[in-house]
Amino acid sequence: MNNYEEKQQAKKERYEELAEKNSQKSDQLWEEGSSALKAIPFGQPILIGHHSEKGHRSYLAKNRAKMDRAIETSKKADYYAQKAENVGSGGISSDDPEAIEKLKIKLAQLEDKQTDMKEQNAEARALKLDKPFAGFQLTNNNANIRTVKLRIKRLENKDNMEEKKDVIGDGYIIKEDKEDNRIRFIFEGKPSDEIRKVLKSNGFRWSPYNTAWQRMLNGNGRYATKRVINSLR
């Protein structure tokens, strides 16, 4: 595994751990709540006006709330399980240091497919048979070829970018991390609601792992950084 793939695997394992933890907590809450309610004799009514009424209602509410929390915690477990399943399923990431090589392999496969479809259609025409591939299939595959070529070009340009030196502002530092493919705002403390709104509107997202507001390091990221700096000034 390269560094990116190791991080992806670590992320997957964190989500799996959270899913398991929430699943166990859900089971525990459900068992506690349902067992407590089963302890009440079947059909026993709340004695209105009796000194036990308040305690009875409180007991029921407390354990019904546990069962409600069990359902919510189960939903969280499902959420994290889905997140774990989705890790790495989004195709070739620009964060992957081997992205260019992987994209070149994908490009070669798409070009081979295009050539093969054209040849099969040509053979079918020569034999006066129906073409096995419709025009839209060749058009779509050709569009995919152009998209992959463009991504390769952009990533090659990004690889040639020089990592800029840190910029020190009023209460923050801007760092570029070419290895992680991120540009980051690091604040001395928690920025105000207004500043966080500016960061979000310019595509920056909070990373608890890096304790920074960050987005991808590319031309758009640098332009967004300038906009944020101007707003902060």
C-alpha positions in Angstrom: 0.0 0.0 0.0 1.1 3.6 -0.7 0.6 6.3 1.9 -2.8 7.3 0.5 -4.0 3.7 0.5 -2.9 3.2 4.1 -4.9 6.3 5.1 -7.9 5.0 3.3 -7.6 1.6 5.1 -7.2 3.4 8.5 -10.3 5.5 7.7 -12.3 2.4 6.8 -11.2 0.7 10.1 -12.2 3.8 12.1 -15.7 3.7 10.6 -16.0 0.0 11.2 -15.0 0.5 14.8 -17.6 3.3 15.3 -20.2 1.1 13.7 -19.4 -1.8 16.1 -19.3 0.5 19.1 -22.7 2.0 18.3 -24.2 -1.4 17.5 -23.1 -2.7 20.9 -24.4 0.4 22.7 -27.7 0.1 20.9 -28.1 -3.6 22.0 -27.2 -2.6 25.6 -29.8 0.2 25.7 -32.5 -1.9 24.2 -31.8 -4.7 26.6 -31.8 -2.4 29.6 -35.0 -0.6 28.6 -37.0 -3.7 27.5 -35.9 -5.7 30.6 -37.0 -2.9 32.9 -40.4 -2.6 31.3 -40.9 -6.4 31.3 -40.4 -6.3 35.1 -43.8 -4.5 35.4 -46.6 -7.1 35.7 -48.5 -7.3 32.4 -51.6 -5.0 32.4 -50.6 -3.2 35.7 -52.2 0.3 35.4 -50.9 3.6 36.6 -52.7 4.3 39.8 -54.0 7.9 39.3 -53.7 9.9 42.5 -51.8 7.2 44.3 -48.4 8.1 45.8 -46.8 5.6 43.3 -48.2 7.5 40.2 -45.2 9.9 39.8 -42.6 7.1 40.3 -44.4 4.8 37.9 -44.6 7.4 35.1 -41.0 8.4 35.6 -39.9 4.7 35.5 -41.8 4.2 32.2 -40.5 7.4 30.6 -36.9 6.6 31.6 -36.9 3.2 30.0 -38.9 4.1 27.0 -36.3 6.8 26.4 -33.6 4.2 26.6 -35.3 2.2 23.9 -35.7 5.3 21.8 -31.9 6.0 22.2 -31.3 2.4 21.2 -33.0 3.0 17.9 -31.1 6.2 17.2 -27.8 4.6 18.2 -28.6 1.7 15.8 -29.1 4.2 13.0 -25.7 5.7 13.8 -24.2 2.2 13.6 -25.8 1.7 10.2 -24.5 5.1 9.1 -20.9 4.3 10.0 -21.1 0.9 8.5 -22.2 2.5 5.2 -19.4 5.0 5.4 -16.9 2.1 5.9 -18.3 0.3 2.9 -18.0 3.4 0.7 -14.4 4.1 1.5 -12.4 3.6 -1.7 -15.4 3.1 -3.9 -15.3 6.5 -5.5 -12.9 5.7 -8.3 -9.4 7.0 -8.6 -8.8 9.8 -6.1 -6.6 12.8 -7.0 -5.1 12.4 -3.5 -3.6 9.1 -4.5 0.1 9.6 -5.3 -0.3 6.9 -8.0 -3.4 8.5 -9.5 -1.6 9.5 -12.8 -0.3 6.0 -13.4 -3.7 4.5 -12.5 -5.5 6.9 -14.8 -3.1 6.1 -17.6 -4.0 2.4 -17.2 -7.7 3.4 -17.3 -7.1 5.5 -20.4 -5.4 2.7 -22.2 -8.4 0.4 -21.4 -10.9 2.9 -22.6 -8.9 3.5 -25.8 -8.7 -0.3 -26.4 -12.4 -0.5 -25.8 -13.1 2.3 -28.4 -10.9 0.6 -31.0 -12.6 -2.8 -30.4 -16.1 -1.4 -30.7 -15.2 0.4 -33.9 -13.7 -2.8 -35.4 -16.6 -4.9 -34.5 -19.0 -2.4 -36.0 -16.9 -2.3 -39.2 -17.0 -6.1 -39.4 -20.7 -6.1 -39.0 -21.2 -3.5 -41.7 -19.0 -5.5 -44.1 -21.2 -8.6 -43.5 -24.4 -6.4 -43.7 -25.3 -7.3 -40.1 -26.6 -5.1 -37.3 -23.9 -3.2 -35.5 -23.2 -4.7 -32.0 -22.6 -1.2 -30.6 -24.9 1.8 -30.9 -23.5 5.2 -31.7 -24.2 6.6 -28.2 -22.0 3.8 -26.7 -19.0 5.0 -28.8 -19.8 8.7 -28.0 -20.0 8.0 -24.3 -16.8 6.1 -24.2 -15.1 8.8 -26.2 -16.3 11.4 -23.7 -14.8 9.2 -20.9 -11.5 9.2 -22.8 -11.5 13.0 -23.0 -12.3 13.3 -19.2 -9.5 10.9 -18.2 -7.0 12.8 -20.4 -8.0 16.1 -18.9 -7.6 14.7 -15.4 -4.1 13.3 -16.2 -3.1 16.7 -17.6 -4.4 18.6 -14.5 -2.6 16.2 -12.1 0.6 16.5 -14.1 0.3 20.3 -13.9 -0.3 20.0 -10.1 2.8 17.8 -9.7 4.8 20.6 -11.3 3.4 23.1 -8.8 5.9 24.4 -6.2 4.8 24.2 -2.6 4.5 27.7 -1.3 6.0 28.9 2.0 3.7 29.3 5.0 1.7 32.5 5.2 1.3 34.0 8.7 -1.8 36.1 9.1 -3.6 37.7 12.1 -4.3 34.7 14.3 -3.9 32.1 11.6 -1.3 30.3 9.4 -1.8 29.0 5.8 0.1 25.9 5.0 0.4 23.9 1.7 1.0 20.2 2.0 1.8 18.8 -1.5 2.1 15.2 -0.2 -1.4 15.3 1.3 -2.7 17.4 -1.6 -4.2 20.0 0.8 -4.1 23.7 1.5 -4.9 24.5 5.1 -5.9 27.4 7.4 -4.7 26.8 11.0 -6.2 29.2 13.6 -4.9 29.9 17.0 -8.3 29.2 18.5 -11.8 28.5 17.3 -12.7 31.0 14.6 -15.9 33.0 14.9 -19.1 32.0 13.2 -18.6 34.7 10.6 -15.1 33.4 9.7 -16.3 29.8 9.6 -19.0 30.9 7.2 -16.4 32.5 4.9 -14.3 29.3 5.0 -17.2 27.0 4.2 -18.5 29.3 1.4 -15.0 29.0 -0.2 -14.9 25.2 0.0 -12.8 24.7 3.1 -13.9 22.0 5.5 -12.9 21.3 9.1 -10.5 18.4 9.5 -10.4 17.1 13.2 -7.5 14.8 12.2 -5.3 17.8 11.0 -7.0 20.4 13.3 -7.3 22.7 10.3 -9.7 24.1 7.7 -8.6 22.6 4.4 -9.4 21.9 0.8 -7.6 20.4 -2.2 -4.3 22.0 -3.2 -4.8 23.2 -6.8 -5.4 26.4 -8.7 -8.9 26.7 -7.5 -7.8 26.0 -3.9 -5.2 28.8 -4.1 -7.7 31.2 -5.6 -10.2 30.4 -2.8 -7.5 31.0 -0.3 -6.9 34.5 -1.6 -10.7 35.2 -1.3 -10.6 34.1 2.3 -7.6 36.2 3.1 -9.3 39.3 1.6 -12.4 38.6 3.7 -10.3 38.2 6.9 -8.6 41.5 6.2 
